[in-house]
Amino acid sequence: MLLLLLLLLSFTDDSQTERVSGWKKNGSCACEVNSNIWSFPAVKYEAVLQQVLSCDDSLDNLQEQVGLSRQRLPQIQALFANMTARLEPYQYLHYQGLYTDLSLRLLGQELSQLETDISAIHNQLNNDQTQKLSKEVGKLRRDIDRMTMSDTINVKTVKDKLRHLKNSAESCKSIPQDFRGQGRYCLKGLITNISKPVTTKISPNGKSYVSGSWGKQAQMDSGEQKTSYWVQSLISSHIWGNTLRVYQTFDDFMASVNHNIFTFAPSYSHANAIEGPSAVLYGEALYYHCYRSVDVCRYDLKTNDVKRVTLPGNGVGFNNKFPYCYYDCQANSDVDIEADETGLWAIYATVGNHGNLVVSRLVWDSEGETLNVTQTWETRLFKKAVSNAFMVCGVLYATRYVDNNYEEVFYAFNPATGREDNTLSLSLEKVDKGVSSLSYNPTNRQIYMYNNGYLLAYQAHF
C-alpha cells in the first residue's frame, strides 16, 4: 500500500498547525487525526470571561472618573483664570516696584489645592489640555515663590521703616494743639456712620458736565462767604475749567438763582486754569490743582490774584499719572485739595512713594501772601486702588467702588499717630456710577459728592 504524506492543517491550542501522515485505502485517502486537540477549552474560556467582566467593570469606573474629571476641568480652569487675574496686577506692581502689602499666603494655599486637582486630572486624562494646565500652574507657582522670596529679602521692610520714620519726623514738627480739630466730636475717633443723601440736585451747569466738585464754603470762621455754596464744573473735556459759580445761600443754590461767576483764568489751557476735579472754596479763596503742573493754586475771590505752591516729593504725579481709579479711572484726578477742621490738605501720589497716597498740609500766610506746604506724610495705600479720598478731623479717609449704587469708605490714616485702619465699611449711596470728587465740610459735618452731574450731600456721624 502506497503511503502518501498529506498535510492536514489543524489548529492546536497554541495556534500552531499539526502535520499528520495519510495513506491510500480503497481508492480513498485515509489518515488518523487526534480529535482531542479540538476539544472546547471550557476552563480557559471561563478564565477569559472573568477577565472580560472585570475589564468591563474597570472600564465603567474609568469612564465615570473621566466624566467627573471633564466636569471638574472647566471649574478648575475657571479657578486658575481667576487666580491668574488676581495675581496679574500684583505682578505688574511687583515688577515696577509699585506695590503695597500682598497677602500671598492665602493665594499659595489655593494654588497648592489647584496643583493637587490638576495633577489628579492629568494622571487620568493626560491630554494636551491637562499638560498645558500643568505647565501654567507650575509657572504660577514659580511666580508666587519668586514674589514671596523677593518680598522677604528686598528693601520693602527698609522702605516701610523709612516711611514710618519720615512720618514720625513730620508729626514731630510744630503741630498746633488743635490739630485734631476744635470740635469735641473729633475727639470721639473715626466716623462711625454716614447717612443716606440729605441733598440731591442736578448740577446747575447741566447733567452733561459729569466731572467737577461742589460744596459749602469750608472755613470755620469765614466772613462774607460763611453761608456760600459753590459749584465748579469741568467744561473742557471733563478735565479743565476756568470758572466758579457761587451762591450766597443754600436756598439760592437749590433754586439755581442769584449766583456770581468768577473767572480765575482767561482760558481752559492757561497756567492758572484748573485741572481735574480738585477744588475747594475755603474762606475768600478757591484752592485747586493748577493746569498741567505739580502746583496748587489759590484764587482770591476779592482781588482775583492767583498764588501757587509746588507740592513736595520725588516725581509728584500729574497729567493723569496717578489718578483715582479702582475700576474706572477719573481722568486727571492726580491732585485732590481738601479741607477739614484743621485746615487745608493736598492728597496726591509720588513715584518716590511707589504711587501710594501722600498727604501734605497747606497753610496760607496772609501777611506774606504766600501759600506754603508745612508737613507731608506718606501712606502705604496705592492711589490707583482707591476711587476717592477726603480729610476729616486731620484723618485721611479713602473710598472704593462697590457697584453702580454704592461707594464704600474702607481706609483711614491718621498723620498725627501714623496709624492706618483698613477695616472700615461705611457705605455712600449714589445715583450714578462715576464719582469725580468727594469732600468733607467741617462747618456742618457733611460730605459732598459730584456724581456724574448729580450733586449729593451726606451727614457724617461720629
ZIFEN-V217641 format. One record per backbone hydrogen bond with DSSP energy under -1.0 kcal/mol. CO is the residue of the C=O (numbers start at 1). NH is the residue of the N-H. If there is no record, write none. Layout:
BEGIN
co & nh
CO & NH
CO & NH
END
This chain:
BEGIN
co & nh
2 & 24
4 & 22
12 & 15
16 & 12
23 & 30
25 & 28
28 & 25
30 & 23
34 & 37
35 & 38
36 & 39
40 & 42
41 & 45
42 & 46
43 & 47
44 & 48
45 & 49
46 & 50
47 & 51
48 & 52
49 & 53
50 & 54
51 & 55
52 & 56
53 & 57
54 & 58
55 & 59
56 & 60
57 & 61
58 & 62
59 & 63
60 & 64
61 & 65
62 & 66
63 & 67
64 & 68
65 & 69
66 & 70
67 & 71
68 & 72
69 & 73
72 & 76
73 & 77
74 & 78
75 & 79
76 & 80
77 & 81
78 & 82
79 & 83
80 & 84
81 & 85
82 & 86
83 & 87
84 & 88
87 & 91
88 & 92
89 & 93
90 & 94
91 & 95
92 & 96
93 & 98
102 & 104
104 & 108
105 & 109
106 & 110
107 & 111
108 & 112
109 & 113
110 & 114
111 & 115
112 & 116
113 & 117
114 & 118
115 & 119
116 & 120
117 & 121
118 & 122
119 & 123
120 & 124
121 & 125
127 & 131
128 & 132
129 & 133
130 & 134
131 & 135
132 & 136
133 & 137
134 & 138
135 & 139
136 & 140
137 & 141
138 & 142
139 & 143
140 & 144
141 & 145
142 & 146
143 & 147
144 & 148
145 & 149
146 & 150
147 & 151
148 & 152
149 & 153
150 & 154
155 & 159
156 & 160
157 & 161
158 & 162
159 & 163
160 & 164
161 & 165
162 & 166
163 & 167
164 & 168
165 & 169
166 & 170
167 & 171
168 & 172
170 & 173
173 & 175
176 & 179
178 & 181
183 & 186
184 & 187
185 & 188
193 & 461
199 & 457
201 & 455
203 & 206
206 & 209
208 & 210
211 & 234
213 & 232
215 & 230
219 & 222
223 & 226
225 & 228
228 & 217
229 & 247
230 & 215
231 & 245
232 & 213
236 & 239
236 & 240
239 & 276
240 & 236
241 & 274
242 & 264
244 & 262
245 & 231
246 & 260
247 & 229
249 & 253
250 & 254
251 & 255
252 & 257
260 & 246
262 & 244
267 & 270
270 & 273
273 & 291
274 & 241
276 & 278
278 & 337
280 & 287
281 & 218
282 & 285
284 & 301
285 & 282
286 & 299
287 & 280
288 & 297
289 & 275
290 & 293
294 & 311
295 & 290
296 & 309
297 & 288
298 & 307
299 & 286
300 & 304
305 & 300
307 & 298
309 & 296
314 & 352
315 & 351
324 & 330
325 & 327
330 & 333
336 & 347
338 & 345
343 & 340
344 & 362
345 & 338
346 & 360
347 & 336
348 & 358
349 & 317
350 & 355
351 & 354
353 & 356
355 & 383
357 & 379
358 & 348
359 & 377
360 & 346
361 & 374
363 & 372
365 & 369
365 & 370
370 & 365
372 & 363
375 & 361
377 & 359
381 & 357
382 & 385
383 & 386
384 & 326
386 & 325
388 & 399
390 & 397
392 & 395
395 & 392
396 & 413
397 & 390
398 & 410
398 & 411
399 & 387
400 & 408
405 & 430
406 & 402
406 & 403
407 & 428
408 & 400
409 & 426
411 & 398
412 & 421
413 & 396
414 & 418
419 & 414
421 & 412
426 & 409
428 & 407
437 & 450
439 & 448
441 & 445
445 & 460
446 & 441
447 & 458
448 & 439
449 & 456
450 & 436
451 & 454
453 & 203
454 & 451
455 & 201
456 & 449
457 & 198
457 & 199
458 & 447
459 & 195
461 & 192
461 & 193
END
